Amino acid sequence: MTDHLPDSARIGRTALTVANLEESVEFYRDVVGLVVRANSETAATLGTETEPLLELHRDADAPPRNRNQAGLFHNAFEVTSRAALGAALERIRDRWTLNGASDHYVSEALYLDDPDGNGVEIYRDRPRSAWPRRDDGTVRIGTIPLDLETLPAESDGATTVPDGTTVGHVHLETTSLEAAREFYVDTLGFEVQTELDRALFVSADGYHHHLGVNAWAGRSQPRLADGRGLAWFELLVPSAAALETIRDRLVTTDVSVTERENGFETTDPDGITVRIGIA
């Protein structure tokens, strides 16, 4: 069995290629509640007041992702309280369309799509002490309807997400769950927390999941490298030593890496770029 990722490993930023930058910025600012940290004619960075979480890159000529291609299922922004989740629900109801809402036993989540059809989840975690676990200690994730009657009453009315909001997890659609497991678990070192029918939820440090991967839609083609949707996501580790350990595992298994200023990047079996760096 491979070495596991360090306990403090986490998801960093994600990046999307979008058709209309202005429209996307407005959505992530006014509906999701992210703060615009930088904005130009071709790119924007959004997040909290203190942390970048999302990059948007305009490419009006990029082809849309088709239904057969792997890619992003959703970006999941974790807010810090039920009050912040209630405020998110109010913003969605005022300005957008809510696609769904679920209680996953470990968290409460709202679901919607951005202007390019990329999935977005906004959620808040329950305390770890309340998470249901199996006999082997792994987290049990489930899905039941979320009660939306009481949530708005707890809203703090905020127009932006609070500091401390993160990209709690990224959920991908894959062409092969077996290949995804080999890459993310056996090579990178994530630990399996929950395995459902044609879906896998993996993490570091016993979190319910930093990464979800599903084959529910029967995708049969890798991500289109120059298409709209997920451009890359970031996996952050705490030290240079941890970074080198992951690099060695990738090279040993003949997975190519490209060096970057604060780490390196690689691609998963579906052509999705993963940037690995130091937090």
C-alpha positions in Angstrom: 0.0 0.0 0.0 1.2 3.5 -0.8 2.1 6.1 1.8 -0.8 8.3 2.6 -0.9 12.0 2.0 0.1 14.2 5.1 -2.8 15.0 7.4 -2.8 18.7 6.5 -3.0 18.1 2.7 -5.9 20.0 1.3 -7.4 21.4 -1.9 -6.2 24.8 -2.8 -7.5 26.8 -5.8 -9.4 25.6 -8.8 -9.4 27.2 -12.3 -12.2 27.3 -14.9 -12.1 28.2 -18.6 -15.2 30.2 -19.3 -16.9 31.7 -22.4 -18.1 35.0 -20.8 -15.8 36.3 -18.1 -18.0 39.2 -17.0 -21.0 36.9 -16.6 -19.0 34.3 -14.7 -17.5 36.9 -12.4 -20.9 38.3 -11.6 -22.2 34.8 -10.8 -19.4 33.9 -8.4 -19.5 37.3 -6.8 -23.2 38.0 -6.4 -24.6 34.4 -6.1 -21.8 32.3 -4.6 -20.5 35.3 -2.6 -16.8 35.2 -3.4 -14.8 38.4 -3.3 -13.2 39.6 -6.5 -9.5 39.9 -5.8 -8.2 40.6 -9.3 -9.9 41.2 -12.6 -8.7 41.9 -16.2 -10.1 41.5 -19.7 -9.0 37.9 -19.8 -8.8 36.5 -16.3 -10.1 37.0 -12.7 -9.3 35.7 -9.3 -11.9 35.3 -6.6 -12.0 34.0 -3.0 -12.2 35.5 0.4 -10.7 38.7 1.7 -7.6 36.7 2.6 -7.4 33.7 0.4 -7.7 33.1 -3.4 -10.0 30.2 -4.2 -11.0 30.4 -7.8 -9.4 31.5 -11.1 -11.5 32.2 -14.2 -9.9 32.4 -17.6 -11.8 33.7 -20.6 -11.7 31.8 -23.9 -14.7 32.6 -26.1 -13.5 30.2 -28.7 -13.1 27.2 -26.3 -15.5 24.4 -27.3 -18.1 23.5 -24.6 -17.6 20.1 -22.9 -19.8 17.5 -24.4 -21.8 14.9 -22.5 -19.3 12.1 -23.2 -16.3 13.9 -21.7 -14.8 13.6 -18.2 -14.4 16.7 -16.2 -15.9 18.7 -13.3 -19.0 17.5 -11.5 -18.8 20.3 -9.1 -16.5 22.7 -7.2 -17.5 22.7 -3.5 -17.1 25.8 -1.4 -17.1 25.1 2.3 -18.5 28.0 4.4 -17.9 28.2 8.1 -21.4 28.2 9.6 -25.0 27.5 9.1 -25.6 31.2 9.1 -23.3 31.6 6.1 -25.1 28.7 4.4 -28.5 30.3 5.0 -27.2 33.6 3.5 -26.0 31.6 0.4 -29.5 30.1 0.1 -31.0 33.6 0.2 -28.6 34.9 -2.5 -29.4 31.9 -4.7 -33.1 32.3 -4.4 -32.8 36.1 -5.1 -30.5 35.8 -8.1 -30.3 32.3 -9.5 -31.8 28.8 -9.5 -31.2 26.2 -6.8 -30.8 22.7 -8.4 -30.9 20.7 -5.2 -30.2 20.6 -1.5 -29.0 17.6 0.5 -28.1 16.5 4.0 -25.1 14.2 3.7 -24.9 13.3 7.5 -21.5 15.0 7.6 -22.6 18.2 5.9 -25.4 20.3 4.6 -25.2 21.3 0.9 -26.8 23.5 -1.7 -26.3 22.7 -5.4 -26.5 24.9 -8.5 -24.8 25.4 -11.9 -22.7 28.4 -13.1 -23.3 30.2 -16.4 -21.2 27.6 -18.3 -23.0 24.7 -16.7 -20.2 23.9 -14.2 -21.6 22.4 -11.0 -21.2 24.4 -7.8 -21.8 23.1 -4.2 -21.9 25.4 -1.2 -21.9 23.5 2.1 -21.1 23.6 5.7 -19.7 20.7 7.8 -21.2 19.3 10.9 -18.6 18.8 13.7 -16.4 15.9 13.1 -17.5 14.3 16.4 -21.0 14.0 14.8 -19.9 12.3 11.6 -21.1 8.7 11.4 -18.3 6.2 10.9 -18.0 2.5 10.1 -16.3 0.0 12.3 -13.0 0.6 10.5 -13.1 4.3 11.2 -14.0 5.5 7.7 -16.6 8.2 7.3 -20.1 7.2 6.2 -21.6 9.7 3.7 -25.3 9.5 2.8 -27.9 11.6 1.1 -31.3 12.7 2.4 -33.2 15.9 1.6 -32.1 19.0 3.3 -34.8 20.9 5.3 -34.9 24.3 3.6 -37.6 25.7 5.9 -35.4 26.5 8.8 -32.2 27.4 7.0 -33.1 30.9 5.9 -34.1 31.8 9.5 -30.5 31.2 10.5 -29.0 33.4 7.8 -26.7 36.3 8.8 -27.7 38.2 5.6 -24.1 38.4 4.4 -23.5 39.2 0.7 -20.1 37.6 0.7 -18.7 34.3 2.2 -16.8 34.6 5.5 -13.1 34.4 5.9 -12.3 30.8 6.5 -14.3 29.7 3.5 -12.3 27.1 1.4 -12.6 24.8 -1.6 -13.5 22.0 0.7 -13.5 19.4 -2.1 -13.6 18.9 -5.8 -15.9 16.3 -7.4 -14.9 14.9 -10.8 -16.7 12.8 -13.5 -14.4 10.0 -14.8 -14.3 7.6 -17.6 -12.9 4.8 -15.4 -13.4 4.6 -11.7 -10.6 1.9 -11.5 -8.1 4.1 -13.2 -9.1 7.1 -11.0 -8.6 4.9 -7.9 -5.2 3.8 -9.1 -4.1 7.4 -9.6 -5.6 9.3 -6.7 -5.4 6.5 -4.0 -2.6 4.2 -5.0 -0.3 6.8 -6.4 -1.1 10.2 -4.9 -2.0 8.7 -1.5 -5.6 9.8 -0.8 -7.4 7.4 1.6 -10.8 6.0 0.6 -13.6 7.1 3.0 -16.8 6.1 1.2 -17.4 3.9 -1.8 -20.8 4.0 -3.4 -22.2 2.5 -6.6 -19.8 3.9 -9.3 -18.5 6.6 -7.0 -15.5 7.0 -4.7 -14.9 9.6 -2.0 -11.3 10.0 -0.8 -9.4 12.3 1.6 -6.5 13.0 3.8 -6.6 13.1 7.6 -9.9 11.4 7.9 -11.9 14.2 6.2 -15.2 13.0 4.7 -13.7 13.8 1.2 -11.3 16.2 -0.4 -12.1 14.5 -3.8 -15.1 12.8 -5.2 -15.0 10.8 -8.4 -18.0 9.3 -10.1 -18.8 7.3 -13.2 -22.6 7.8 -12.9 -23.0 9.4 -16.4 -21.0 6.8 -18.3 -18.4 9.3 -19.7 -16.3 7.7 -22.3 -13.8 10.4 -23.4 -11.0 12.3 -21.6 -11.4 15.9 -20.8 -10.9 18.2 -23.8 -7.6 19.9 -23.1 -8.6 23.3 -24.7 -12.3 23.2 -23.8 -14.5 25.0 -21.3 -14.8 23.8 -17.7 -12.1 22.7 -15.3 -8.7 23.9 -16.3 -6.9 22.6 -13.2 -7.2 22.1 -9.5 -4.6 22.4 -6.8 -3.5 19.9 -4.1 -1.5 21.5 -1.4 0.9 19.7 1.0 2.7 21.1 4.0 6.4 20.7 3.1 9.0 20.2 0.4 9.6 16.7 1.7 5.9 15.8 1.2 6.1 17.3 -2.3 9.2 15.2 -3.2 7.5 12.0 -1.9 4.6 12.5 -4.3 6.8 13.4 -7.2 8.9 10.2 -6.6 5.7 8.1 -6.6 4.5 9.7 -9.8 7.8 9.2 -11.6 8.1 5.6 -10.3 4.8 4.8 -11.8 5.7 6.5 -15.1 3.3 9.4 -14.7 4.9 12.5 -16.2 5.3 15.8 -14.2 6.0 19.3 -15.3 7.9 21.6 -12.9 6.3 24.8 -11.7 7.6 27.6 -9.4 6.1 26.2 -6.2 5.8 22.6 -7.2 4.7 20.7 -10.3 1.7 19.6 -12.2 0.5 16.3 -13.7 -2.6 14.9 -15.3 -4.9 12.2 -14.2 -6.0 9.4 -16.5 -8.9 11.6 -17.8 -6.5 14.4 -18.8 -7.5 16.6 -15.8 -4.6 18.7 -14.6 -3.6 18.6 -11.0 -1.2 21.2 -9.6 0.7 20.0 -6.5 2.4 22.5 -4.4 3.3 23.6 -0.9 0.7 25.4 1.2 
